[in-house]
Amino acid sequence: MLISQSSLVTGKMLSQSDSINIDLNLPPVSEQELIERALENSRRMRNLNTNATIAGYERQSSGKWPNPELRIADISSRYLTEEFDELQTGIRLRFPTLGEPAEEKQAANVDYWESKVEEIRYRQELIARIRQECAAVAMHDQLAELATKNVAIEAERIKIVEDMFQIGRRSVIYQTKAKMTYAEAISNHARAVQNQLQARRKLAERTDMDIRASVITAELPDIRLELNQLLEIAYKNRPEVGLVDQQIELANYRKRLERMKAIPWFSFIEFQYHIDNRAYHSDWSELRLGVDLPIFNWNRGNIKAVNLAVKKKENQYYAIREAIGEEVSSAYAIYQDRLADWNTFNQEATNVINEAQQVIEQAHLHQIIMPDEVLEMERIVIDTHEILAEKRYELAVAVIDLCYAMGLENYTVFNQ
């Protein structure tokens, strides 16, 4: 047994053979509104956004020089019992290694980009998922409606065949076949309603929409761009490309940092002032400097390692572009196949439906064919509409997958 949102309120169980009655009094919800609700309700989305915010704050504090150190020496408890005679104060500033602040800043920038890439891709994935679920709801709503009409047609067929059997115009074979077809229609209707309930419940769980509300899906774009144009858009919108750019820059910073370690450089600078009240002594000050001398370690191993790291990141840049290209090309090929299938079948289906409608109208006017055969023509129309609904859903999924592969959250780029 399945339970709808309305049955939870009324306490009535909803069986698999019951259909959802779309409440037209409820305000319809658009696909974009459902996307915004899903993004707002997603705990993982909030968690990833928090991670990116934390990484952003950490980036702000990175790449800074260390704070100076206040130094005080020659303090004795004798100053409390006897008299003050000597005190040494100073301030020391440690120098970072040449190139270290810039490298640290870029490392924090890479961490921030990694958090943003994860956040952006999950956001795009969630948007694509909601769009697919909206398309699924639209398809299953239509299939459930068609299944209901089909049950009514098959029920009427039984009555007509029984009447024709009584007057000897149909044999018992037709009567048995009509009953079997009706049973199949009942089964298909139950399955269609179950799929409708599951699709609407799945969407409602993510968006808190009323399960009885009508859903307005977005119009599918007419994609006329060539594959090379789609690839250029993908390279600009996929955040992984920007992340690899930042990683290459970090590798270059580390390369410079390791090379500069072979250069003598200050380790600290310290200014001291001595206060001396002893007889025949005077106050004095001094300046101290520390210098790191690369005498024993020329850092050659690390230099070779970072040189290879730079080449590795450059190869990774082309590898990620190649992977994106393959993903977009595959999604585009599937879209082209689904589009061709939809265009071809839609044209043929329209002709079949029109011809069937004409035959049905002529049959009602002139009774040129048997009444049960008229119902068979109506069944053909319903079957054709079912196939159209399924093929449109497949086309919608192909469009959505292509947009996800390109890193797009909407269809604006195709309407320009």
SERO-78288 format. One line per field, with one value per residue (C-alpha): residue number from 1; x, y, z. Coordinates in Angstrom, 2 decimals. Layout:
# residues N
num = c(NUM;...)
u = c(X;...)
v = c(Y;...)
w = c(Z;...)
END
This chain:
# residues 416
num = c(1;2;3;4;5;6;7;8;9;10;11;12;13;14;15;16;17;18;19;20;21;22;23;24;25;26;27;28;29;30;31;32;33;34;35;36;37;38;39;40;41;42;43;44;45;46;47;48;49;50;51;52;53;54;55;56;57;58;59;60;61;62;63;64;65;66;67;68;69;70;71;72;73;74;75;76;77;78;79;80;81;82;83;84;85;86;87;88;89;90;91;92;93;94;95;96;97;98;99;100;101;102;103;104;105;106;107;108;109;110;111;112;113;114;115;116;117;118;119;120;121;122;123;124;125;126;127;128;129;130;131;132;133;134;135;136;137;138;139;140;141;142;143;144;145;146;147;148;149;150;151;152;153;154;155;156;157;158;159;160;161;162;163;164;165;166;167;168;169;170;171;172;173;174;175;176;177;178;179;180;181;182;183;184;185;186;187;188;189;190;191;192;193;194;195;196;197;198;199;200;201;202;203;204;205;206;207;208;209;210;211;212;213;214;215;216;217;218;219;220;221;222;223;224;225;226;227;228;229;230;231;232;233;234;235;236;237;238;239;240;241;242;243;244;245;246;247;248;249;250;251;252;253;254;255;256;257;258;259;260;261;262;263;264;265;266;267;268;269;270;271;272;273;274;275;276;277;278;279;280;281;282;283;284;285;286;287;288;289;290;291;292;293;294;295;296;297;298;299;300;301;302;303;304;305;306;307;308;309;310;311;312;313;314;315;316;317;318;319;320;321;322;323;324;325;326;327;328;329;330;331;332;333;334;335;336;337;338;339;340;341;342;343;344;345;346;347;348;349;350;351;352;353;354;355;356;357;358;359;360;361;362;363;364;365;366;367;368;369;370;371;372;373;374;375;376;377;378;379;380;381;382;383;384;385;386;387;388;389;390;391;392;393;394;395;396;397;398;399;400;401;402;403;404;405;406;407;408;409;410;411;412;413;414;415;416)
u = c(0.00;1.18;0.40;-0.05;0.35;-3.43;-4.00;-1.71;-4.02;-7.29;-6.00;-7.08;-4.72;-3.98;-3.76;-1.57;-4.60;-5.67;-4.35;-3.24;-5.77;-3.83;-5.31;-5.74;-6.56;-2.95;-0.50;1.56;5.29;7.84;10.97;13.17;11.28;11.77;15.49;15.80;13.93;16.13;19.31;18.01;16.97;20.12;22.23;25.18;24.95;25.08;28.00;30.00;29.23;30.51;33.70;34.29;33.65;36.14;38.73;38.10;38.78;41.92;43.06;42.71;45.15;47.71;50.94;51.59;54.92;55.30;54.67;57.75;58.98;59.52;62.57;63.39;66.46;68.50;65.45;66.26;64.36;67.19;65.45;62.72;65.02;67.92;68.04;67.64;70.93;70.53;67.86;68.02;65.08;64.80;62.59;63.25;61.70;61.99;62.30;60.33;62.18;62.38;59.12;57.51;54.64;53.61;53.76;51.71;49.14;48.81;48.54;45.61;44.14;44.30;42.59;39.85;39.43;39.20;36.36;34.63;34.94;33.30;30.56;29.92;29.86;27.49;25.26;25.22;24.57;21.64;20.17;20.44;18.83;15.85;15.38;15.33;12.86;10.60;10.74;9.94;6.92;5.64;6.03;4.44;1.54;0.81;1.25;-1.10;-3.72;-3.39;-3.57;-6.85;-8.29;-7.10;-8.92;-12.13;-11.70;-11.12;-14.10;-16.28;-14.82;-16.01;-19.56;-19.55;-18.10;-20.61;-23.48;-22.08;-21.60;-25.27;-26.34;-23.77;-21.41;-18.46;-17.28;-16.31;-12.67;-13.21;-15.02;-12.16;-9.57;-11.42;-11.40;-7.67;-6.93;-8.96;-7.02;-3.77;-5.03;-5.85;-2.33;-0.72;-2.82;-1.73;1.90;1.54;-0.04;2.64;5.36;3.55;3.40;7.06;8.16;6.11;7.10;10.79;10.53;8.48;11.08;13.76;11.65;8.82;6.28;2.71;2.48;-0.81;0.53;0.98;4.57;5.55;8.64;11.08;10.95;13.74;16.26;16.93;20.67;22.12;25.73;28.44;30.46;33.58;31.46;30.01;33.52;34.68;31.69;32.47;36.12;34.98;32.28;33.72;35.45;38.00;39.85;40.26;41.43;44.17;45.26;45.67;47.55;49.96;50.57;51.21;53.71;55.57;55.61;57.07;59.62;60.80;60.72;62.97;65.43;65.62;66.56;69.99;70.44;71.84;69.03;68.32;66.77;66.13;66.91;67.01;67.45;68.42;68.78;70.69;69.84;72.78;72.70;75.88;78.75;81.02;78.55;76.25;73.29;74.00;72.20;73.04;71.69;71.86;71.35;71.04;71.76;71.08;74.08;73.40;76.76;75.95;72.51;71.98;68.43;69.06;66.76;63.78;64.50;64.39;61.20;59.38;60.49;58.78;55.76;55.36;55.43;52.98;50.50;50.82;50.03;47.14;45.74;45.50;44.27;41.35;40.45;40.58;38.34;35.84;35.95;35.16;32.33;30.77;31.25;29.55;26.65;26.31;26.23;23.46;21.57;21.88;20.57;17.63;16.83;16.81;14.64;12.23;11.96;11.41;8.91;7.09;6.43;5.30;3.24;1.47;0.47;-0.72;-2.77;-4.36;-5.23;-6.64;-8.76;-10.18;-11.02;-12.70;-14.77;-15.83;-16.71;-18.96;-20.68;-21.06;-20.45;-18.05;-16.17;-17.15;-17.56;-14.84;-12.49;-13.17;-12.01;-8.90;-8.11;-8.53;-6.17;-3.59;-3.82;-3.23;-0.28;1.26;0.91;2.58;5.58;5.77;5.83;8.63;10.71;10.32;11.53;14.56;15.29;14.96;17.39;19.87;19.66;20.11;23.10;24.71;24.26;25.78;28.76;29.22;28.93;25.71;22.96;20.41;19.69;20.49;23.58;21.50;19.02;21.56)
v = c(0.00;3.50;6.56;10.00;13.33;13.82;10.37;11.25;14.16;12.29;9.00;7.15;4.63;5.18;1.99;1.48;1.61;5.06;8.02;11.40;14.13;17.25;20.07;23.04;25.23;24.87;27.32;25.56;25.27;25.96;23.95;26.89;27.30;23.62;23.94;26.85;24.92;21.86;23.93;25.59;22.31;20.35;19.75;18.65;21.87;23.90;21.82;22.31;26.03;26.22;24.40;26.90;29.81;28.41;27.97;31.57;32.90;30.78;32.20;35.72;34.92;33.13;34.51;36.92;37.66;36.29;38.72;40.28;38.88;41.05;39.89;40.82;39.53;40.09;40.32;39.39;39.23;41.32;44.32;43.98;43.56;45.81;48.13;48.08;47.97;46.31;45.33;44.10;44.57;43.93;43.04;40.25;39.80;36.47;36.59;34.07;32.14;33.88;33.16;31.47;33.99;33.86;30.06;29.85;32.27;30.25;26.97;28.43;29.62;26.07;24.75;27.32;26.34;22.66;23.47;25.62;22.96;20.39;22.85;24.00;20.50;19.23;22.26;21.51;17.84;18.66;21.05;18.39;15.84;18.12;18.87;15.14;14.51;17.29;15.70;12.32;13.80;15.31;11.99;9.85;12.32;11.95;8.17;7.82;9.95;7.88;4.64;5.84;6.53;3.14;1.37;3.18;2.15;-1.50;-1.52;-0.17;-2.75;-5.58;-4.23;-3.80;-7.24;-8.86;-7.12;-8.20;-11.74;-11.89;-11.06;-13.39;-10.78;-11.72;-15.11;-16.10;-15.60;-11.84;-11.84;-13.64;-11.44;-8.30;-9.51;-10.28;-6.88;-5.20;-7.07;-5.95;-2.35;-2.53;-3.82;-1.13;1.53;0.35;0.40;3.87;5.28;3.69;5.26;8.59;8.41;7.49;10.28;12.92;11.69;11.74;15.32;16.37;14.97;17.23;20.36;20.19;20.72;19.57;16.19;17.25;20.49;20.80;21.08;23.44;22.10;24.33;24.39;22.36;24.48;24.11;23.38;24.47;24.99;22.80;20.43;22.65;25.57;23.43;22.38;25.99;26.77;23.72;24.72;28.14;26.85;23.66;24.69;21.86;23.80;26.81;24.54;23.03;26.56;27.38;24.13;24.91;28.35;26.77;24.35;27.32;29.13;26.03;25.75;29.31;28.68;25.62;27.42;30.43;28.19;27.93;31.71;33.15;34.96;36.60;34.36;37.11;40.67;41.80;45.16;45.19;47.96;47.52;49.67;49.69;51.75;50.35;52.66;53.45;51.85;53.42;52.30;50.77;49.16;46.57;45.13;41.41;39.69;35.99;34.65;31.12;29.92;27.05;25.42;21.76;21.44;22.94;21.55;19.94;16.99;19.19;21.40;18.41;17.21;20.52;20.71;17.40;18.58;21.57;19.32;16.95;19.75;21.01;17.52;17.35;20.54;18.92;15.67;17.39;19.22;15.92;14.26;17.13;16.91;13.20;13.74;16.53;14.63;11.54;13.56;15.46;12.22;10.87;14.14;14.04;10.47;11.30;14.45;12.60;9.87;12.45;14.48;11.40;9.70;12.92;13.59;10.05;9.91;13.14;11.66;8.43;10.29;12.55;9.60;7.65;10.62;10.93;7.22;7.47;10.48;8.77;5.60;7.51;9.26;6.45;3.30;1.95;-0.25;-2.34;-0.49;-2.53;-1.72;1.98;1.48;-0.24;2.91;4.98;2.55;3.17;6.91;6.37;4.03;6.61;9.35;7.07;6.53;10.28;10.99;8.48;9.77;13.36;12.34;10.64;13.81;15.94;13.69;13.94;17.76;17.85;15.49;17.61;20.77;19.04;17.90;21.51;22.94;24.85;25.52;26.88;27.05;30.73;30.13;28.25;31.10;33.77)
w = c(0.00;-0.81;1.29;-0.28;1.47;1.47;2.97;5.84;6.61;6.23;7.61;4.44;2.87;-0.81;-2.85;-5.88;-8.19;-6.95;-8.89;-7.60;-8.23;-9.18;-7.12;-9.43;-6.43;-5.27;-6.86;-9.52;-8.89;-11.59;-12.19;-11.18;-7.91;-7.12;-7.84;-5.44;-2.74;-3.20;-2.95;0.20;1.81;0.96;4.07;2.01;0.00;3.20;4.46;1.26;1.30;4.88;3.89;1.10;3.46;5.98;3.24;2.16;5.66;5.92;2.61;4.00;6.84;4.69;3.25;6.13;7.77;11.32;14.17;15.82;19.13;22.19;24.18;27.79;29.65;32.81;35.08;38.69;41.97;43.41;41.86;44.50;47.52;46.62;43.67;39.91;38.08;34.64;32.09;28.52;26.10;22.40;19.48;17.00;13.58;11.82;8.05;6.03;3.38;0.02;-1.79;1.23;1.78;-1.88;-1.89;1.31;-0.10;-3.30;-1.36;0.59;-2.70;-4.07;-0.92;-1.43;-5.08;-4.18;-1.77;-4.39;-7.10;-4.85;-3.95;-7.53;-9.02;-6.35;-6.93;-10.67;-9.98;-7.68;-10.24;-12.95;-10.63;-9.88;-13.58;-14.33;-11.52;-12.84;-16.30;-14.72;-12.91;-16.16;-17.98;-15.27;-14.87;-18.56;-18.51;-15.53;-17.31;-20.48;-18.46;-16.90;-20.35;-21.53;-18.68;-19.64;-23.28;-22.41;-20.04;-22.84;-25.23;-22.96;-23.01;-26.78;-27.44;-25.07;-26.88;-30.27;-28.92;-27.96;-31.52;-33.06;-34.55;-32.35;-31.14;-27.64;-28.66;-28.94;-25.62;-23.87;-25.55;-24.42;-20.82;-20.96;-22.48;-19.77;-17.07;-18.68;-18.77;-15.05;-14.33;-16.48;-14.76;-11.31;-12.40;-13.97;-10.82;-8.65;-10.80;-10.62;-6.83;-6.56;-8.90;-7.12;-3.66;-4.60;-5.83;-2.81;-0.39;-1.85;-2.31;0.28;-2.50;-2.08;-3.78;-5.43;-6.92;-10.66;-11.85;-14.67;-16.42;-18.27;-22.04;-23.60;-25.53;-29.22;-29.19;-32.51;-31.45;-32.91;-30.76;-30.77;-29.53;-26.76;-25.74;-25.45;-23.24;-21.10;-20.66;-19.41;-17.06;-15.60;-12.33;-12.59;-15.30;-13.01;-10.20;-12.36;-13.34;-9.66;-9.03;-11.88;-10.40;-6.99;-8.56;-10.08;-6.73;-5.08;-7.84;-7.16;-3.40;-3.61;-5.89;-3.59;-0.67;-2.32;-1.90;1.35;3.12;6.45;9.08;11.64;12.61;16.24;17.92;21.59;24.15;27.44;30.45;32.89;36.13;37.55;38.31;35.44;32.96;30.43;28.38;24.99;22.03;19.42;16.17;15.46;12.14;11.28;7.80;6.51;4.51;2.06;2.54;3.15;1.50;-1.94;-2.13;-5.51;-4.90;-4.07;-7.06;-9.39;-7.70;-8.15;-11.78;-12.38;-10.36;-12.69;-15.76;-14.08;-13.40;-16.97;-18.23;-15.78;-17.31;-20.72;-19.16;-17.44;-20.65;-22.49;-19.88;-20.08;-23.87;-23.81;-21.34;-23.40;-26.67;-25.24;-23.84;-27.14;-29.14;-26.91;-27.28;-31.07;-31.09;-28.80;-30.79;-34.10;-32.59;-31.18;-34.38;-36.55;-34.29;-33.44;-37.11;-37.80;-34.60;-35.47;-38.85;-37.21;-34.62;-37.23;-39.45;-36.53;-35.43;-38.94;-39.03;-35.63;-36.71;-39.93;-38.03;-35.64;-38.54;-41.05;-38.94;-41.56;-39.07;-36.07;-32.74;-31.03;-33.90;-33.30;-29.73;-31.09;-33.07;-29.89;-28.16;-30.91;-30.26;-26.54;-27.17;-29.49;-26.88;-24.32;-26.59;-27.25;-23.51;-22.95;-25.85;-24.72;-21.26;-22.81;-24.79;-21.65;-19.77;-22.65;-22.59;-18.82;-18.92;-21.63;-19.55;-16.52;-18.59;-19.76;-16.24;-17.00;-14.48;-16.97;-20.70;-21.20;-23.32;-25.92;-26.30;-27.18)
END
